[in-house]
Amino acid sequence: MPKKTIDAVDVSGKRVLIRADFNVPLDGTRITDDRRITEALPTIKSVLSRGGSCILMSHLGRPEGAGFEDEFSLAPVATRLAELLGIPVPLPSNDCVDAASAAAVAALQPGNVLLLENLRFHKAEKKNDPSFAAKLAAYGDVYVNDAFGTCHREEASMVAVPVAMQGKPRVAGLLVQKELRFLGEALAKPARPFVVVLGGAKVADKIPVIHNLLPKTDAVLIGGAMAYTFLSALGQNVGDSRVETDRIKDAQAIIDQAARLKCELHLPKDHICSSSFAAEGGQVRTFEGPIQNGFMGLDIGPGTQVEFGTRIRRAKTIVWNGPMGVFEWRAFSVGTRSIADAIVAATKSGATSIVGGGDSAAAADAFGLADQFSHVSTGGGASLEMLGGDKFASIELLDEA
């Protein structure tokens, strides 16, 4: 069922407790990518413009959970939010549930915002502890889940807090609404041809996704290091390429399933390889078919780039999760860039394109193409689990539209 969203709630004079995902990358105290902050702005502005106040909560990194740790403070996020919103965003205390935070919440006026300090300074957050959640729940008249990147985790702010706020509005933020629309509704009845492009290092991460999407899709294109496990399952020599030997049976099962379902499963036919796993210094060669021992596949080859690109450009719905090679190294970035360009071309021709979070989103950003896809997910793990067909307790608890 579609979920009720924050823009459908009267927030005038109300304190709105928003679980955002401000788990941003930091270089010291400098935020190196503020996408997760900017993606939260529509929800925050929706509340403020209608006379509500916002209490924002998030985690950042992986602190020990034994109290305040300076390197994991949300202070840089508060600074950036204040710049983006044009109003002060106080961080009232080093503890999200102490007397100082409670007092700041009580004094909060309509149109104002505050940010609570890192939820994971308490072990209780990851333990989904109800007593910790009750203290957070007491802050709000309305609960908003706008933290898609954490929706697959049963933590206090995601699950126990909305449980504690039963009887009060519990709704999706505008970012979560967008994620659910693309990752849920768009894939329930995809326009065809529907093509799924999967890459990255690990087959294990993608097995549930492939099993869930194979019956729904017209073609699956597999690149990245995970392709070499599939090619090994077919008996092809892959040289020194990365192979998950414990997943060869799973790869074979997927190959068999695709054949039964008459779903096209495409694997690389040629490979850009190196004699060493390094950005520079190794001997670089292209192999068609089997890879010579002493070489490892680090990108899809030119023939595969053309074949995959042709298939993608004809598609009407495209899901992309995982790069085609080590895109961070210039010599092995061409395959991933060619896929990204093909998806952008299809999107301009009217296709719906959905980019999973994580490395795919990072590649889209690195190539300067992120704004040219229909949707770039903010949640790597969450998008994978949703594409794999999982249901999330954090979403199920929200009010239905």
N, C-alpha and C positions, 0 to 999 in steps of 0.2 A: 504494500500500500504506500502511496506517496505520503510524505511526512509534512506536518504543519511547519511553516517557516516563520522566522522572526518578524517578517513584514506583515504577517497576518495577526499579530498580537498587539493590543493597545499597551504601549509601554510608558505612556505619559505619567510622570511622577513615580515611576517604578525603578527599582534597582535590578539591573539585568546582569546575571552571573554568566559570563561567556567563557567557555573552555576553548581557547584558541591553540594553535600549534605554532609557537614561536621558537621551535627548536632549530635555530638558524646557525650556519657555520660561522665561527669566529676565528680571527687572527689576533690573539690577545683580546682587546676589547673592541676591535673593529669588525663589524659585520661584513662578511665578504659576499653574501647573497641575501637580499632582504625580501625575496619573493613571498615567503610565508607571512611576512608582516603586511606587505601590500595587499595580499589576497584576503586578509582579515578586515581590511578597511571598509568594504561595503556594508558588512554586518554592523560594525561599530558606528558608522555614520548613520545607518538606518535608525538605530536606537537614539543617538544624540539628537538627530534632526526632529524627532517626534517627542522630545521632552523627557526621555529616560536618561538614566546614568548607567555607566558600564563598569563592572568589576571584572577585570581580565585575569585569567589564570592559565598557566602553561608550565611545561617542564622545559629543561634545557640540558642536553648532554646526559651523562651518567654519573652524577655525584654518588658518594657512598651512602647517603641517606641518614647520616648521623648529625645533621645540622648544616649551617651555612658554610659554603665553600666559595671563595671569591671568584675563582675561575669559571664557575657555573652560574654566577649571578645574572639575573635578567636586566640589570641596570643598562647595558647597551641597547636592549630592546626598548626600554622606557624612553631613552634618549631619542632613538629613531622614530618611535611612535609620536612623540611630541613634535618632532620636525614635520612629520607627514600630516598630522591632524591640526597643527597650528595652535594647540592648547597644551598646558602642562599635563604630564602623565606621571604623577608621583608614584614612587615605590616606597610605601610607608614603613616597611620594616624588613629585617633579614629573615623573618618567619611569616609564612602566609596565614597562620592561625593563632597568632599571639594577640595580646590586648591592644597593641598599637595598630595592628591591621584591622581588628574589629572596630576600634574607635574611628579610624579613617573611613571605613565603610559607612558607619553610622552618620558621619558628618558629610558624606558625599551628596552634592546638590545635583538636580537635573541639569543635563548638558555637560557634566563632568565625567572624567575617567580616572580610574586608578588601576595599577598593575600589582598583583600579588607576587611575592618572591617565589622562586622555583619550587614547584610542588614536590619534586623528588628530593628535596632536603629532608623530607620525612619518608622513612621506609614504608609508612602506612599507605602512601600513594600507590606504589606498585603492588601492595598486598590487597588493594581494594577494601581497605579497612572502613567499616561503617561508622565508627566513632569519629575518626578523622574527617570522613565525608560529611558528617552531621554539622561539624563546625563550619565547613565551607558552605554547605547548603543554607545555613542560617543567614548568610549574607544576602541572598537573592530572593526577589519576588518572582523572577522568571529565570529558567535555565536554558542556555543555548549551547548546543554542540556545534562548534565550527572548526573542530580539529580533526579533519579527515585523516591526516597522517598517523593519528593515534587511535582511530576508530576500531582497529582490530585488536586492541589491547584492553583487557578487562581490569582497568585501574580505577582508583577511587573517584577521580574527577570525571571519568568517562561513564562509570556504571553506578557506583554506590551513591554519588551525589544526586543524579536524577531519581534514583530509587528513594532517597531521603526527601526529595522535593515532590513526591506524588501529591496530586491535588493542586499543584501550581502548574502554570504552563511550562512544558518541556519540549523545546522545538529545535529544528535544524537552523543553523546559520546559512547565509547565502552561499558561502563556499561549499559547505557540505551538500546543500541542495544541488549545486552545479555538478559536483562529483557524482552524486547519486543519479542525476539525470543522464549523464554521459555513460557512466560505468554500469548503470543498472538498466534504465529505461531504453537507452539507445541500442543496447545490445540485446534486449528482449525481442525486438523486431527490427533487425538491421536491414538497411537497404543493401541490395546485392548487385554485383559480387561483394562478398564480405571476406576480406583478407586479413590474416593475423601474421605479424612479423615479430619473431622472437629471437633474442640474442642473449649476450651476457655469458658469464663464466659457468654457471651451475645449472645442470639439467634438473637437479633435485628441486630447485626453486620454482621451476616452470611446469613440472609434471601435472599438478592439479589444474593449472590453467589450460594446458593442452587437452587433457581429458574432458574438461568442461566445455571448451569451445569447439572441439573437433565436430561434434554433431551439428553445430550451428553455422560453421564457417564453410566457405568454398575452397579456400587454400590457406595453408600454413607455410610460411617461409622461415627457415631456421638458419641462423648464422651465429657468429661469435664462437667462443670456445666450446659451448655446449654442442655445436654441430659435430664435433669430432667424436663424441660419444655415440651419436647416431650413425656416423659413417663407420665407426668400429663395429657397431652392431650389424652392419651390412657386409662386414668382412674386408673393408677397404683399409689399406695401409695409410696411417696418418702421421708417420714419422714420430717426432718427439712432441707432437701436439698434446694439449691437455685432454686426458680421457678420464671420466669417472667410471672406473671398471665396475664398481658396485651398482651402477645405474644402466649398464648395457642391456640387461633384461627389460628394464622399464622402457628404454628407448625402442627395443624391438617390439614390445607390446603396443607402443604408440604407432609405430610403422604399420603393424598389423591392423590396428583399429582404424587408421586412416584408409587403408585399402578396403576394409569392410564397408566403411561409410561412403566410399567413393569421394573422399576429400583429398584434394591434391596436397601432397607433402613434398616440399621442395628443399633440397639440401645443396650446399655449395658444390659447384662442378670444378671450380678452380680456386686457388688460394694464394695470397701473398704471404710468404713465409720468411723466417729469419733463422740463422744458425744460433742466435742467442736471444734471450728474453730481455731486450734492452731497446731504448729509444734509438740508439745509434751504436755503430760498432760491429754489429753482426753482418754476415753475408745475406743479402736480401734477394730472394728468387721467387718467381711465380711458377706454381705447379698446376697442371691440369690433371685431374684425377688423383692417383696415389701421390703421397708426399714422401720424398726421399728421407731416409733415416738421417738424423743430425739436423733436421729442419723442423720448425714448429709453425703451424698456421696462426697468423696474427691478424688477418683480415680476409674478407671475401675477395676473390679475384675479379678482373674486369669482365669476364664473361658472365659471372654470377651477378655482378652489379647490373648489367644490362637486362638479364633475364628477370631478376627480382623487380627492377625498376619498371619494366614493361607490365608485369602482373599488377603492381601497385597502381600504376597510372590508370588502369582500367577499372579499378575498384570503386565502389560507392560507400563502403564502410571499411575503415582501416584501424586496427589496434596495433600499436608498436610498443613492445616492451623489451629493452635490452639492445646494446650496441652490437654491430657486426664485427668489431675487432677492437684493438686497443686504441680507441679514438683519441686518447690523450696524447699519443705520439704521432707526429705529423706523417711519418712514413706509412702508418697503419690506420689512418683516419678516413681514407678515401671511400671505403665501403660504407661506413656509417653515414658519411656526408651524402653519398649518392642515394641512399635509402631515404634520408631526411628530405632531400630535394624532390624525390619522386612523390613522397607523401604530400609535400607542400603543393606540388603541381596538381595532384588529384584533388586536394582540398579546394584549390582555386577553380577547379572544374565542377565543384558541387559535392564532393565526397565529404563524409563526416570522418574526421581523423582524431583519434584518441591516443595520446602518448602517456604511457605509464610513468610514474615518478622515478626517482632514483637516477641511475646512469643515463637512461633515455632522456629525461628532463635536462640533465646536466649537458648531454650532447646537444640537445636543441638550443640550450642557452649558449654553449660554446660556439655554435655555428651562427648565432644571431637570428634563429628562425622560430623561437618559442611562440611569438605572437602570430605566426602564420599557420598554426594548426587549429582545429576546432576546439581542442581542449588538451591542456597539459596538466596531468594530475600532480597534486602536491604530496601524495603519499605513495612511496615506492612499495613498501610491504603491504599496506592497506589495499592498494590498487591490485596487487598480485592476488591477494586473498579474495577480494571481491570478484575479480575475473575468474578465479578458481571456483566460484559458486558459494563461498562461505557467507553466512549471515552473521551480523555483528550485534551483540547484546546492547552496545552503546547506541545503535540506531533503532533497534526494536523497541527500546524504552521510550522513544520520543512519541509525541502525540501524532495521531494520524490526521491528515488534512481533512 
